[in-house]
Amino acid sequence: MWFKNLIIYRLNKWDVTPEQLEEKLSQHALQPCSGLELQRAGWIPPKEGEPTFVHTLGKQMLICLGAEKKLLPASVINTICKARAVEMEEQQGYKPGRKQMKQLKEAITDELLPRAFAVRRRSCAWIDTDAGLLVLDAANLAKADELVELLVKSVDGIAFTPLKTEISPTTAMTAWLAGEDLPSAFTVDRDCELRASGDEKATVRYVRHSLEAEEIAKHIKGGKEVTKLAMTWYDRISFVLHENGQIKRLQALDLLKEQSDGDTQDDAFDADFALMSGELKKMLPAIVDALGGESKPSA
């Protein structure tokens, strides 16, 4: 259950126990979409086969948002709508107008929704109260906002904000590729993206390419800044750092995988959670330090 993408928040106020959190989340559990609903969201158990909404391991908590959405392609609606519009034209002697077409589409959507196939997706969040962090496994801010909004709605009196650093990731990554020493815990891999700041925002991407080449330095001297950079932490975890501080393509490397080879199937979930949370508790502070430390809110 290793996270693939990280969006990190600082817990500013969190005095909720696992038992209290369980009670709060259970009141907003995911329910299947009703006949005319297109989508729904709610909390689901993080561990399959486990009835609880908060999975705890020591002082670490794991929660999971589930979202159900009905698949109703616009192409299907449009095909039926065109056929019905032809029938209407034959009956009334003229083509249906814009208002009639809108009403027709709405009627067809309502007709098809109860029979539409529903798919589910999940987004997990790790809560580390010791470090004061809320870490979401979300590929983009839209999915993160979905979980954050429901968490705030479900639990009164909590507060958290996106974690910010003194040095922006763009400034730091550009300096590293320009020749400034990278902290010893990290190595640069072979993927990066550079973007110009002009109106056209000209972009250059390198994939599985040496980043020590002179052309990289030329791009930086020409005004481009690094917006994505693939890195590895102590040969244990690889990831891509983005300009907004998000971490993507998180992957445990062979050195870590060897540590969990002896786990049985029953222990695999907890073993993965313990290994992931233990490693990230060390890696995330190292990334923050490499970016000048955490920025403090202005008074």
Number of C-alpha atoms within 10 A of each C-alpha: 13 14 21 16 20 24 21 24 18 18 20 11 12 15 10 15 12 17 10 12 18 16 16 18 25 17 11 16 17 18 14 16 18 11 13 15 14 18 16 16 22 23 26 26 22 24 17 9 7 11 11 17 25 25 21 16 13 7 11 18 22 22 25 23 25 20 22 20 18 19 14 16 9 10 9 12 17 14 11 14 20 14 10 17 20 13 14 15 12 11 10 9 9 11 15 17 9 9 8 13 16 13 11 19 19 13 13 17 21 15 13 15 19 16 13 17 11 16 11 13 10 18 21 22 23 22 21 18 16 9 11 15 21 23 24 27 23 25 17 13 13 10 15 20 13 16 26 18 10 16 20 13 14 20 16 11 11 15 13 17 13 14 19 20 18 14 17 14 26 21 14 19 27 21 16 16 21 19 10 11 9 15 14 9 13 18 14 20 18 14 17 26 18 24 19 18 12 9 6 8 11 11 15 14 13 15 12 10 12 13 18 13 10 9 10 21 16 12 18 18 11 10 12 22 24 28 22 26 26 23 20 19 21 14 15 15 21 22 20 22 23 19 19 13 23 19 24 22 16 20 17 21 15 11 12 16 13 9 11 14 9 10 13 10 9 8 11 15 17 17 18 16 21 15 18 17 20 12 15 14 15 11 18 14 14 16 20 19 15 21 22 14 15 17 13 10 6 4 3
